[in-house]
Amino acid sequence: MCSRFRIHYQNSIIQSFKPRNVIIKAWYLVCILGIIGFDLIIPGISLGEDLLGESSTGVVKSTDSRSTGIEVKNSILKSLDTVSVAAGVSGVLGAVLVREGDIVNLKSPLAKVCDDEAALVVVQAKLALDTAKMKTTRDVDLKLAIKGSEVASKELQRTLDANARAADTYPANEVDRMRLMVDKSKLEIERAQLEQRLTMLASEQAEAELRQAEQTVSRHTIYSPSSAMVIAVEKQAGEWVDPNSTVVELMTMNPLRVEGFIDASNASSVVAGNNAKVSITIGTSSYEVIGKVVFVSPVANPVNSQVRVFIQIDNSESRFRPGLSVKATVGGGT
């Protein structure tokens, strides 16, 4: 409608264009060209806006979680384990072998509780074991019982032979006594064999008691349950400790874990084993590491519809510290 009006207006101006001088004629010509140019420029601007709109809309549509990754919100760096190492036994703490900041390995000694009494028990157990072993090697009683049985059997046989040659050489009660001696000697052999077996069992018991005593002494040395860093020493040498008294606190520094949350709508796209990009800023330095998703909670928070996730990262160079806030994304070409 507007275009038709402009065309009609242009035609009316041209038809009524009767300038009186050159200047007025030129001014009318400029006005006509301006109106025609406006008709051409306006559609062009509209077309350009349409093209830009389509281009802008295309970019927005191409942006999704698969290309940019799924953001892990409220991410924080944590240690896998923080362990309070207890004394395990009662006594006076004899020595503390570590201090804060030390890196300890599995089974590294951390402290010692005085073990004088326990050491004496070990000495007694060793003596008892030596005595039991000597008894197991002694077979005198068994040999004596065997010899006695052989003698009794020969005496009985001579008695029977004598009565066979001449009746009643040995009365019947004497023969019965000889038979009793033979039976008794056989029972003596069985008793000696039983004593030998009991002696062997006593030796094994003494050996077990020695191991128990040595284990008690070993418990007076407090060992590290894992490879970690000492973050606190709670007791000093000379203090009394109970079995449940905390002596040293340890923190695992490698690997570390990123804990955060993802929207429940994205939880089905994240599984254990997925790669994750973790950005960590320390002062003016920034680091990016690739970690692995190790846990996705099966439960969503009913308040904010978020799901907890754990991401594990390498910290073999001890560059990062638990407690740092980080940024993490799962997927997106990581």
Secondary structure, DSSP 8 states (H G I E B T S, - for coil): -HHHHHHHHHHHHHHT---SSHHHHHHHHHHHHHHHHHHHHHHHHHHHHHHHHHHHHHHHHH--HHHH-EEEEEEEEEES-EEEEE--S-EEEEEE---TT-EE-TT-EEEEE--HHHHHHHHHHHHHHHHHHHHHH--HHHHHHHHHHHHHHHHHHHHHHHHHHSTTSS-HHHHHHHHHHHHHHHHHHHHHHHHHHHHHHHHHHHHHHHHHHHHHHHHTEEE-SSSEEEEEE---TT-EE-TT-EEEEEE--SSEEEEEEEEGGGGGG--TT-EEEEEEEETTEEEEEEEEEEEEEEEE-TTT-EEEEEEEE--TT----TT-BEEEEE-S--
